[in-house]
Amino acid sequence: MFKGVMQFIPKIHRTQLRAKHILVLFLLLTPIVLIGISNYFFASSSFHFVADPEDAKILTRQWIGDYDGIYMSIILGIVTTALWLTGFFTGKLDSFLASFMELVKNLINYIKNNHKKVILHTGILLSIVIAALVIASATTPGTSAYGRVRLARTVFYTAIGLSGYFIIMIRRNVQKIFFLLSITIGLVYIISHPQFFFSWDTSIHYAWSLEASFVRYASITEADIALANNAWIPFSATPAYDGYPQFLSGDELATVRQYRLGTYTLAPHNENVLPLYNRLAYIPAGIMLFIGRSLALAPLTVLKFGMLGSHLVYTILAYFAIKRLNSGKHIMAVIAMFPTAFLLSTAYSYDYWVIAFALLGFAYYFYEVQSPDKKIELKNIVIMIGSFVIGMAPKAGYVTLMFVLYFIKQSKFKTKKGHYFYLLAVTCGMFIIMSSFIIPYLTGYTGQGDIRGSDDVSYSNQISFILNNPLTYMGIVLSFLREYLNVFTGTNYVTGFAGLGGSSFFYLTWLLLLFVMFTDRNEKNLITIKTGYKVLISIVALGTIVFFITAMYISFTPPGVSYIQGVQPRYMLPVLFPVLYIIGGFKVQNNINKTAYTGGVFSIMCLVLLTGAWDKILPRLG
């Protein structure tokens, strides 16, 4: 057992501590320390200049606090230092510094040798921004009350120009194009998002993000509490009441005004109901909320900072997932750029976390399967298993996706003991995920399930019904699956914008996805197109769907009824990629020019995403 473990342990990098290493640590810790100090002083005496509808400058205090910001900075500092030590002792830090210096050197040389080209492209980028400003100013009323509308439209028009520029300039590099487009269009979704929420269960997710932004007790405004408890709905899905006309006329709800301008009324708020493991998905938004407060930003800007935190994590994870794939990069990119996925990653949600980590885990899995002659490395094992364990933290119903990891062949390992160690790690990972779902039942918790469900929902009663009536329950599941797996209902997880409805180009998106399914292939697919892999992935995917259906039946649906509540179409997103990747695998030779192929795929997805923002989000701003 010990030898099986040791084959994966990297050797300690023997290097001497130098000034460059200390400088890196100093540069990493300095902003964290400054944020902590800023948080402490702004917490006790921060005032904000916020424009009201009449453009008057109002001094408001947003919140109060104590040493919580210092504690948060200490935690971030410890994590950062631990990562620095890991990089130092494994040699990765030196490799990074060498690569960084080489990049800087090449950039300087490129500018010297191609100064005319640099000036040209700088001019193009400036022209795009200036053109967007002119168009937005010409099409938006000039009153100060429309400032947010004008800003959102400027970002929208800029995104159109930048998207075309990135597609033309980057050409064949799929992951780089995805990264740049995701950041650019993601900012459109975040900035254009109405003052408050319209996505799925956003109030609940905002509450947990707020909790994650504090170490001990959350000192938040009464408006935050109202927002987190869904006490009011300032924006409706119907065009009759968008919220923004009332905002302009001064007839907005009192709570909306209180949150927008800030408030003196605060309350300590802490509900330690979710374990830390289940809160992992809220940490990125929580950290950005913490930073926003520390910088004394206006309440609405802090709100959008939280959204940005989630989308950055989503984009980075999807980028590395696409990069890892041997083939099928366009398939993953199209799924990752579904408008529904973008909406989830730019709002308060945990779905983005599950989707992104599932993409990363399966990317590493298929990479290993399609590289049978290459021995598996510890890094890949950690990323592959860790992606599922960390990614499924908010929703244990996806645990069955990990079954595919058992089928990596023993020949991928240096020794049999190494293979056994790997299998043990997979099993432990599944146990960790399952524990977050099963422990409440085993410990005697028989209260309500999902807080959004009916009052009579009970874990014990639901499980008893399933065990005592297995055939009846199987009939309920099959009846539900006939409707749930209907691809024409996919608008809710492809181009769906929650309460705002579905956007345009649903069929175009599916046609594009079908096209890349059969054409985005190379010789590596000869391994995974075998019938055995198709059957394996199909069974695991179907089993996962049945599992999370059952999870929602237990935690959301009243016992004994002949229907299942709470199963949303968006729950299909983490399961979609492995199924389409395997099913579409045939011996098809793609002779299309790679530049035209990649450019066409991303052009269509930009059209779908930007049209969705224009049709569904921007109108809510006036």
N, C-alpha and C positions, 0 to 999 in steps of 0.2 A: 504493500500500500504506500509506504513512504517513498520507495523508488518511483512509483507511478506518479506521485505528486511532484517529486523533485525534477522530473523531466520537463515540467512546464515552468519551473521557477527560473526566471532570467538571472544571469550572473550580475553581481554588483559591479558597476562601472567604477574602476579605480581612477580617480582623477583628483587633482589638487584644486582646492577652493581658490578661486581667483576673483579679482575685482569685478570682472564682467558678470559673474554669478551673483555677487552681492548687489550689483547695480540692477539686475533684472528683478530680484526680490524687492528692492527698494521701490522700483517703478510700479510693481504690482500692488504693493501694500499702501503706497502714498495716497491714491484716490480713496481707498477703503477707510483709511484713518481720517482723511479730510471730511468724508461723508459722515462718519460717526461724530466728529466734532461739530459739523454743521447741524446735524440732527439734534444734538443736545441744545445748542443755542437757539436754533429756530423753533424748537419744540416749546420753549418757554416764552419767546418774545417775537414770534414771526407774524408779520402782517403782509397782506397780499394786495396788489393793485389789480382789480378786476373790473372790466368794463361792463356796465349794466346796459340795458337796451337804449338808454338815452346817452350813452357814451360818457357818463359821469364816472370819475375814478373814485372807487369806494375802498376804504381801508377795512379789511376784514381779517380776523384771526381764524385760521382754519382748524387748528387742533392744539392740544397740549400734550406733554409727555414728560418722562423723567430720564432715567439712564438706559432705557430700552434700546435707543439707537446705538449707544456705546456697546451694549451687549451684542447687538446684531453685527456690528463691525468686527468685534472680537471673533465671533463665529466665522464670518467671511474670511477674516485674516488667517485663522487656523486652517481652514480648508485650502486657502490659497497657498499657505506655507507647506502644507502636506503635499500638494501637487508639485510645488517647486522641488521639495526634497526627493520625491519620486523621480522627477525628471533628471535631477542632479545625479542620483546614484545609479540610474539606468542608462545614463549617457544621452538621453533624449534631449536634455536641455542644451548640451553642446551641439547636438545635431540641429536643433532649432535655431540656435544663434548663428551657426555657420550658414544655414539656409537663408536666414533673414539678412545677414550681411551680404551674401551673394545676390539676393534679390535687390537690395538697395544699390549695390554696385552696378548691376545690370540696368536698373532703372535710370541711374545717373548717366551711364554710358549711352543708353537709348535716347535720352533727352538731348544729349550733346550731339549725337550723330543724326538725329531725326527731328531737329527743333522745328522745322517747317511743318512736319506732319503733326507734332504735338500741338503747335499753335492752331492748325486746322481743326483738329478734333476738339480742342478746348473751345474754339469758336462755335463749332456745331452744338456742343452741349449747352453753351450759354445762349445760343439762338433758340434752342428748344425751350429753355426756361423763360426767356423773354417773350417768346411767342405765346406760351401758356399764360403768362401774366396778362398780356394784351387781350387775348381771347376771353379770359375769365373776367377781366375788368369790363370789357365791352358787353358781356352777356349777363352781368349781375348788377342789380341796383346799387347805386353808389352810397347808400346810407350805411352808417357804421354798424347798424343792427345786422346787416348781411355779411359781416366780416367773416364769419365761419363758413358761410356758403361760398364766398369768393375764394377763401383759402382752399376749401375742398375741391372746387372746380380747377383751381390752378394746379394742384397736385394731380388731379385726374388728367388734365391735358398734358402735363409734363410726363406723366407715366406713359401716355400714348407715344410720345416722341422717343422717350428713353427705351421703351420696349422694342420699337423698330430698330433703334441704334444698336442695342445689345444683340438682337437676333442677327443683324447684318455683320457686326464686327466679331462676335465670338464664334459664329458659324457652327463648327462641329462639336464643340465641347458641351455635351448635354448637361452635365451637372453644374457647370459655371453659368450657362444660360438660365437654368432653373433658379439658381441662387439669386442672381441679379433681378430676374423678373419677379420672383417671390417677394423679395424685399421691396421692390418698387411698387408693385400692385398691392402688396400687403399694406403699405403706408396709405394707399388710396382707401382701402377698406377701413383702416383705423381712424384716419382723419375724417372721413366722410360719415363714419358711424354717428347716428343721432346722439343728442346729449345723454340719452340713457338707453336702456336695453330693449332689444327685440328678439334676441336669439333664444335658444332652448334653455330653460331653467337657469338663466343667467344670474338671477338674484341669489340662488343657492351657491353657485360657483363664485360669485363676487364675495359672498360672506366668508367662504373658506380662503379666498385669496387675501382678504383683509386680515384674517387670523394669521396667515403665513407671513404677513409683512411685519409682525411683531414677535418678539421673543417671549414675552410674558403676557401682559394684559394689553388688549387693543384699546387705545384711547381714541375713540372715533365719535363723529358727530351724530346727532339724532337723525340727520338726513341719511347718513350711511346706514344706520340701523333700519330706517324705513326702506331704503333701497335693497338692503340685504334680505329683508323679510317680505319683500314683494307686497308692501302695504298699499301701494298705489301703482297705477300704470300710466305714466305720463305720455307714452307713445302707443298709438293703436296701429294694428295692422291694416286698418281700413283707411282709404284716402280721406275720408270725411274728417278725421282728426289725426293729423300728423304730429301735433305738438308744437311744431315750429311757428305756425301763424300765431298761436297763443303766446308763444315766447316773445314774438315781435310786438304784439299788442299789449304786453304786460299782464295778460290774463292767465299766465301759467300757474300751476298748482303751487301752493305755498312751500311744500317740501322741495319741489324742483328748484324754486328760487333760493331756498335756504342752502341747498347743496351747491348750486352754481356759484353763489356769491361767497360761500363760507359761513361759518356760524361760531358764536361763542359757546353754544350749548353742547357739552360733551358728556360722554358716559364711558366708564370702563366696561368692556364687553369681552367675555371669554367663555367659550363653551368647548371644553375638551372632550368632544364626543368621538371625533375621528382619530384613530392612531396616526402617528407620524407617517407610517408606510402608505396609508391611504391618501395622505395629503401631498405626496411628492409632486403631483401634477400642478399644484397651486404655487409651488415655490418660485418658479420664474416670474409669474405675475406679482407675487408677494414681494420679491426683491426689488422689482421695478417700482412698485408702489412705495416701498421704503425709500428708495432713491429720490423719487419725485417729491415726497414729503420733506426729505432732508434738504432739497434744493429750494424749498419754500415755493413750489409751483402752485398755480391756481388749482382748485379742486378738479375741474374738468380735465385739465392737462395731466394731473396725477392719475385720473381714471384711465386715460388713454395710454399712459406709461405702462400700466398693468397689462393692457392688451398687447402692447409691443413686446413685452417680455415673453409672452406665450408664443407669439409668431416668430420671434427670433429663434427660439428653441426648435420649433416645428421646421423652420427653413434649414437650420444647420443639420438636424438629424436626417431630413430627407435628402439633403445635399450629399452627405456621406453614404447614405444608402444607395443612391443612384451611382455614385462614384465606385462603389464596391462591386456592382453587378458586372458580370462578363457580357451579358446581353440583356435586352429588355429594358434598357434605360428609358426609352421613350414611353413604354407601358407604365412604368412607375411614375414618370414625370406627369403624364396625363392624369393619373389617379390623384397624385398629390396636388394637382392644380384644379381639381373639381371646385367649382364655386362654393359648394357646401363645406368642403374641407377648409377652404380659405376663410369662410365665415366662422367656423369653429375655432380656427387658430388665431383669429383677430378679435374674438369676443372672449368673455370669461367662460371657460369650459375645461373639462378634462379629456374630452374626446380627441383633441389635437394630440395629446400626449400618447394615448393608446395607438392612434393611427401612425404617428411618426416612428415610435419605437417598434411597432409591428413591421413597418417597411424596412427598418434597419436590421432587425433580427432575421427576416426572411432574405434580405439581400446577402447577408453573411452566410446563411444556410445554403442558398443556391450556389454561392461562390465556392463553398467547400465541396458540394456535391459535384459540381462541374469541373473540379480540379482533383481528380482521383489519384493522380501520381504525386501530388504535393502533400507533405505531412502538415497536419493542422498545428497552428501555433497557439500559444497560450493567449496572446492578445485577441485572436479571433474567437477563441472559446469564451473568454470573458465578455466580449462585446455581444456575441450571439446569445448566450444564456442570459447575460445581464439585461439585454434589450427586452426580452420577454418578462423577466422578473420585475424590472423597474417599470416597464411600460404597462403591465397589467395591474399595477397597484391600485388604480382607481376602479377597475372593473374586472373582478376575478373570473367572470364568466368566459373570458377568452383564454383561460389556462390551457384548454385542450389543444390550442395551436402549438404548444410546446411538444406534442407527441412526435412531430416530424423530426425533432432533434435526436430521437432514439435510433433513427435509421441511417445515421452517418456510419459508414462502414468501418470496421476495425482496422482495415489496411491504412486508414488515414492517420493512425497513431503509431508511434515508434515502438511501443510495447503493449502487451495485453493489459498490464496493470494501468497504463495510462488511459486505455479505453474504459476500463472499469471505473477509474476515477472520474472520467468525463460523464459516464452514465449516472454515477452517484450525484454529481453536481447538478445534472438535469433534474433528477428526482427531487433533490433538496429544493431546487428552484420552484418546482411545481408545488411542493409542500408549503413553501412560504406563501405562494399566491393563494392556494386553497385555504390556508389557515385564516386569512383575512375574511373569508366568506363563511367558513364552517364554525370557527370558534364561538361566535355569538350564539349559535344554536347549541353547541356542546356545553357551554357554560350556563345554560338555562335561560338565555335571553329569549323571551317569548312575547315581547312587546311588538309595536308596530314595525313594519318593514320600511320600505322606501317612504320618506316623509311626504312625497307627492301623491302616494296612493290613497286608497280608501282607509277609513278609520278602523275597519275590522280586519285589516291585514295582519297576519301572524305567521312567523316562521314555522312554528310547531304544527299549526293546523294545516298549512299548505303541504308540508312534507308528509304529514299523516295521510292526507287525501291521496297524494301521489302513490305512496307505498301500498295503501289499501285498495286503490283503484287503478292499477297500472294500464290496463287496456283502455279504460275510459280516458285516461290522461293521454295515452298515445294517440287516440282519435282526435282529441283536442289539438295536439301539436300538429298532426298531419293536416287537419283542416286549416290551421293557422298558416302553415308553410305554403300551401297552395296559393294563398294571396300574397304572402310576404316575399316569396321568391319570384314573383311576377316582375320581369325586367321593366315593364312599362310603368311601374310605380316607382321606378328609380329616380324620378325627378326629385324626390325628397332627400336623396343622398348624393345626387349629381349636381343639379342646378337649383336645389331648394334653398330658400332664404328664410327658413323658420316661419314665423307668423306673417312675413311679407309675401309668401307664396313662391312659386317657381319662376326663374328667369328664362330668357330665351335660349335657343340653341341646345335644347335637351337632346334631340335626335342627332344633331350634328356632333355633339360630344360623344355619344355612343357609337356613331359611325366611325369617328376618328379612333376611338378606343379599339373597336373591332379591327380596323385597318392596321394599327400598330401591333395588335396581338399576333397577327399572322405574318407581318413583314419585319418586325424588329427582332431579327434572329441572326445567329451565326453558328459556326461549327460546334460551339460549346453546348448548344441546345440538344445535340444528338444524344446526350446522356440523359437529360431530364424529359425528353419527349417519349420515353418508354412507357408502356402501358402501366407498369408497376407504380411509377411515380404519379401518373395521372390518377390512378385509383387511390393511392395513399393520400394525396393532397385533397381529393374530392371527399373522402371519408372524414378526414380531419376537419375540413371546412364545414361539412354538414353537421358533424358532431358538435363543433363549436357553436353553430347557430342554434342547435337544439339545446345546448347547455345554457347559453345566455337567455334563451327563451324561458327555460326552466327557472333560471335565477330570477327573472322578472316575475314569473308566476309566483314564486315563493315570497318575494320581497315587495310586490306591488299589487297583486291581484287577490281579491277576496277568495277564500277557499271554496272549492266545490263548484264554481261556475264553469260554464262551457266556453269560455273565451279567455284570452290572455291580454292583460293590459300593460301599457308602458313600454312595449317593444317598438322602438323607433326605427325607421328605415336607415338612419345614419349609422346604426350599429353594424351595418354590413361593411362599412368602409375598411376596417382592419382585416377583414377576411377576403376582400375583393382581389388584391394583387396576387397572392399565391395561386388562386383558382384560375384567373385569366392568364397568368404566366405559364401555367402547365397546360391548360386546355388548348390554348392557341399555338402550342408548339408542334409544328409540322416541318417537314423538309421543304421549306420554301426559300428560294434564293432571291435576295433583295438586290436588284441591280439599279435601284434609284440612286441618283447622285446624293451623297450623304449631306452635302450642304443644303441642297434643296429639300431633302427629306426632313432634316432637323428644323430648318427654317419654317417649313410648312406646318409641321406639328405645333411648334410653339406660337406661330402666328394665329392659328385657330384657337388655341387655348387662351391667348391674350385677348382675342376678340370675345370669347365666351366670358372671361372674368371681368373685363372692363365694361362689357354690355350689361352684365349683371349688376355691377356697381352703379351704372348710370340709370338703369331701370328701377332698381329696388332700394338702393341706399341713399343716393344723392337727392331724390325727390323728398325724402323725409327732412331735409334741411331747408326746404322752402321752394 
